[in-house]
């Protein structure tokens, strides 16, 4: 099969290659990817993993207005399109694309540029600080409940009388448990969707209210059922609940303090995050490529149906993989 071979930094040239899959893979140095960026009956065959493998950038692909929408990495070749398979590139198209790709292109990677006035490190610490403030507030709430409960227990032990709770207070406590738990569940779900520590931390305000209401309900119910001598159950339950609330606040505060003080993560966690970041970058590029191809009417109309179905399957697979990577990163960071 006679094709036009285009290598990075080189002038295009005609070459004969085999028609089998192995010959095509050898020509581009790996698994092949066929794209159809032109109205002519030609296919551009390149390395499917060229960018991920770090192959040299070769030539840019441009839209009708001349704007770059993708860059091919590594060797690629142009061939003709038959009814069911690739064929020789016709002589007129050979000359046309030889001229189009005649001049090698140079590309500069700018991802490593240092920060400038308009591109600092972002605002991630604000959310960490907000989470820390919520954690401190929860700690104060827990300590306040503990102090009030402990004071009531001390009064009871010294022979003092505690206020007798009523049925209305019990009903109010039960309603509070249900409503606050619903609010907690809703808020924590939204926090996970937004990947926001501050929203998740704020959800624990509702959970702390629900926990304190549980303690109140137990104490009031016990006092009503068992008599005046058991009124102390209310403050005892409050003290127990206060420890749960303070424990949650400490769990929120410790990672916030570590992040604000720039504490290093364990080495294995850092390596896993680095691996996931690279995978996220690769999947972002792959999704952009696949979406670009599936959004190209020329590709949909000219490419074999099996190739279109293959790209659609890749889109589903890459999307699912990206969701898993983002979820795992959110857990580690």
NORBELHU-V359540 format. One line per field, one symbol per residue. psi: psi as a letter, one per 40 degrees, with the letter a starting at -180 (. if undefined). burial: I if it has 24 or more other ideal C-beta (glycine too) atoms within 12 Angstrom, else O. A space follows every 50 residues. Layout:
# NORBELHU-V359540
psi->???
burial->???
This chain:
# NORBELHU-V359540
psi->hhihhhiheihiiiihiieidddddddefaiihhigeidigiihhihdfd ddefihhciihiadeehheihhhaiiihiihadeiiaihiddddddeddd edhiihihhedeiiiadegaeafddddddddddddddddddddddddddd dddddddeeihihhiidddddddddddddddddddddddddddefhdddd dddedddddddddddddddddddddeideededddddddddddddddddd ddddddddddefhiiidddddddddddddddddddddddddddeehdddd ddiidddddddddddddddddddddddddddd.
burial->IOIIIIIIOOOIOIIOIOOOOOOIOOIIIIOIIIIIIIOOOIIIIIIIOI IOOOOIIIIIIOOOOOOOOIIIIIIIIIIIIOOOOIOIIOOOIIOOIIOI IOOOOOOOOOOOOOOOOOOOOOOOOOIIOIIIIIIOIIIOIIOOIIOIIO OIIOOIOOOOOIOOIOOOOIOOIOOIIOOIIOOIOOIIOOIOOOOIIIII IIIIIIIIIIIIIIIIIIIIIIIIOOOOOOIIIIIIIIIIIIIIIIOIIO OIIOIIOOOOOOOOOOOOOOOOOOOIOOOIOIIOIIIOIIOIIIOIOIIO OIIOOOIIOOIOOIIOOIOOOIOOIIOOIOOOI
